[in-house]
């Protein structure tokens, strides 16, 4: 049970960090130029955002499922 909570917190923290780095990368000058020319972010920025969102959602889900299992 404690291992699941630790895993959930780690996933949530990693997800938030990846989202933060993805956001920071999307705001850089090079990324803005690439987006203006191609209409999309670079692959690395896109992966930061996708994996960050997935990790954060998995962490929240594990935290919520852990609490509902005890009730």
C-alpha positions in Angstrom: 0.0 0.0 0.0 2.8 2.5 0.9 4.7 1.4 -2.2 1.7 2.3 -4.4 1.4 5.7 -2.7 5.1 6.3 -3.2 4.9 5.3 -6.8 1.9 7.6 -7.3 3.7 10.5 -5.8 6.8 9.8 -7.9 4.7 9.6 -11.1 2.9 12.8 -10.2 6.2 14.7 -9.5 7.9 13.4 -12.6 4.8 14.3 -14.7 4.8 17.8 -13.3 8.5 18.2 -14.0 8.1 16.9 -17.6 5.2 19.3 -18.2 7.3 22.2 -16.8 10.2 21.4 -19.0 7.9 20.9 -22.0 6.3 24.3 -21.3 9.7 26.0 -20.9 10.9 24.4 -24.2 7.8 25.5 -26.0 8.4 29.1 -24.9 12.0 29.2 -26.2 12.8 31.4 -29.3 13.9 28.4 -31.4 10.7 26.5 -30.6 8.6 29.6 -31.4 10.3 29.9 -34.8 9.8 26.2 -35.5 6.1 26.5 -34.6 5.6 29.6 -36.7 7.2 27.9 -39.8 5.8 24.3 -39.4 2.7 24.9 -37.3 3.8 22.4 -34.6 6.2 21.9 -31.8 9.4 19.9 -32.2 9.3 16.2 -31.4 11.2 16.5 -28.2 8.9 19.2 -26.9 5.8 17.2 -27.9 7.1 14.1 -26.1 7.8 16.1 -22.9 4.2 17.4 -22.9 2.7 14.0 -23.7 4.7 12.0 -21.3 4.3 14.6 -18.6 0.6 14.6 -18.9 0.4 10.8 -19.0 2.6 10.5 -15.9 0.8 13.1 -13.9 -2.6 11.6 -14.8 -1.3 8.1 -13.8 0.0 9.5 -10.5 -3.3 11.2 -9.7 -5.3 8.1 -10.7 -3.1 5.9 -8.4 -3.6 8.3 -5.5 -7.3 8.4 -6.0 -7.7 4.7 -6.4 -5.6 4.0 -3.3 -7.9 6.2 -1.2 -11.1 4.7 -2.6 -9.9 1.1 -2.0 -9.7 1.9 1.8 -13.2 3.3 2.1 
